[in-house]
């Protein structure tokens, strides 16, 4: 399965590409899937649950903050994308890989957990709330859709993003819990001084995470 690294791309462009590739793979049951790896400019997306009470800034006002807004067909409610966050869209025939929805989500979460562990960060699942967490703070989100037995949408993993766009929403709809990125978690874990703080290379993390996903889904 090919991994395509797309760099920084407007959400609307990536969505169009994902939908086009999804349709192509649906139409050809023998076509190999693809993993799209991308970053997005500041964007808020609303999933099928449509919990608008979790939006601190209403959709019509986001544009004044330079934030794009899209209603999409993935599961879940509101989430955020911004530069410095890795977004990965695996598109493949889920039945041909003998995956259930639960096992697929588990593999995506495991890939994010193992990527965090690679950098010395202890990440884990929450028994109630989906995604991947470092303590009480979310580092990775999962939001998928399976249509005609082919997957689309995927995960978002915070690496060195500013987290500023998250101030426009209530992340995961959970008040009293926060978000974190890998770089902050690494430096907090090592208790480094400012001069010693480690800078995480997002291209390196992208390759590690994408390869882990490919390995788990297509071993």
N, C-alpha and C positions, 0 to 999 in steps of 0.2 A: 504494500500500500504506500502510495506516494505521500510525502509530507510537503506541502507548499507553504513557504514563508512569504507572507504578503507585505510585511512591514506595517507602517501606519496608513490606515485606509478609512475614509468616512464610513460610518456604519451602514448607510444606505447602499453604498457600492458593494460592501462585503455581503450584505443581505441579498442583493441581487445575484451576486456570484454564487452564494450558497444555494439559493433557490434554483438557479439554472443547473448547477451540478447535481442537486438532489433530483430534479426532474430527469436529467440524463441517466442517472444511475437507476432510478425507478423504471425507466423505459427499457433498460438493458440489464436483465438479471445476471448476465455473465461479466458485467463491467466491474472492475476492481474499484474499491472505494478510495477516498482521499481524506487527508487530514489538513484542514486549513488553519494556519497559525497567523494571527493578526493582532495589531493594536488599533484602538479607535480613539479619535479625538473625544473630548467630553460628551458623553451621551447617556441619557436615561432611557431604559426600555421597560415597557409594561407588558407582562405576560398575561395568560388567559384568566388568571384570578382577578385581575383588575381591582386591586385594593388601593383606590385613590387616596384613602385616608393616610396611607403611608408616604405620601408625597408632601414634603414640607413646602416646596415651591411648586405651584400648580403648573401643569404642562404648558399652558399658554404663556407663562412668564419665563420659562427656561431659556428661550431664545435670547432674552435680554441679558442673560448671564453667559451667553456663548455656548449653551448646552443644547445639543440636538435631542429630539424626543421621538420615540417610535413605539407604536403598539404592535406587538408581534404574537406569533402563535406558539411560543414555547410554554412549558409549564411554569408555575410560580407567579409571583407578582412583580414588584418593581425592583430593578437593579441598576447598577452603574457601570459604565466603561470609561476609561480615561487612559492617556498615554502612561506607559510604565506598568500597565496591567496586561498580562498575556491572555488572549482569548483564543480558544481552540474549538473548531467545529469539525468533529469527525462525521463523515457522510459515507455510510456503507449499509449493505444488506444485513440487518441484525440477525435474521433467521439463519443465514448461511454461515455465520460465525457461532451458531448455537448459543446465542446470548439471550437471556431474559432481560426485561427492563431493569429489574433489581440488580442483576449481575453486572449489567452495563454501567449503571450508576456507581456501583461499588468499585468497579475498575477505574472509573474516572476519579473518584475520591482517593483511591489508593495511590494513583499516580501523583496526585498533588501532595499527599502525605509523605510519600517517599522522596519527592523532590525537595520538600521542606527539610526532611531528615538529612538529605545530602549536604545541606548547609548548616547542619547542627541544630535545627529547630524542631522541637517536639510538637507536631500538629496531630489532630485527631478528629474523629467524628463526634457529633453530639447525638445523644440517644433520641432526642425529640426533633431537633432542627437540622435540615439537610445542609450539606456543604462540609467544609473543612475549617477547623478552628484552632487558634493558638490561645489557650486559656479561654477567656470570655470574648475574644475578638475573632471575627471571621476573616480568613485569609483567602479562601477559595469558594466560589459559588458554582452550583450545577443547575442548569435549566435546559431541558431537552424536549424534543418532539420526535415522535416516530410516526411517519405517514407512509402508507403503502409498504410497510416493513423496511423502510429506509430511514436512518437517523438524520437529524439536523439539529442546529444550535449546539450547545455543549457546555463549556466551562469558562470561568474567568478566574484568574489567579493573580493576586496582587504581588508585584515584585518591588518596584521602586516608584510607584505612582504617588502623587501628592495626597490622595484621598480627599481632596477638596470637593470634588463633585458629589461625594457621599453626603455632604451637608445639605443637599437638596432633597434627601429622602430619609425615611427611617429604615436603615438596612435590615432586610429580612422581616420587616415589621416588628422587630424586637426592640422595645425600649429598654434602656439600661444595659445593652450590650453594644459593642463597637466593631470597628474594622481595623485591620493592621496589614502592613505589607511585609514581604520577606526581608527586605533590607533592615527595617526597624526591628523585626524579630531577631535577626542575626545579631545586631548590635546590642540589643537589650540582653540577649542571652549571654553574650560575652562580657557584658559590663565594661565596654571599652570607653576610653575618653574620647572627646570630640576629635582629637588629632589622630587617634587610632581607629576611628570608625571605618568599617569596611563598606566599600561601594560594590553593589551587586550588579553584574553585567547581565542585562535582560536577554541579550541574544544567546548567551550561554544557558540561562535558565530555560529559555524557549526550546532549545534543542534537547535538553535533558528531559523536560516535561513531555514534549511531543514524542520522543523516542520511547518513554515509559508507557505512554498511552498506546502507541502502536504495538509494543511488545505484549501488553496485557490483552489487547483486543484480538490480536492475530497470531498468538503463539501456537 
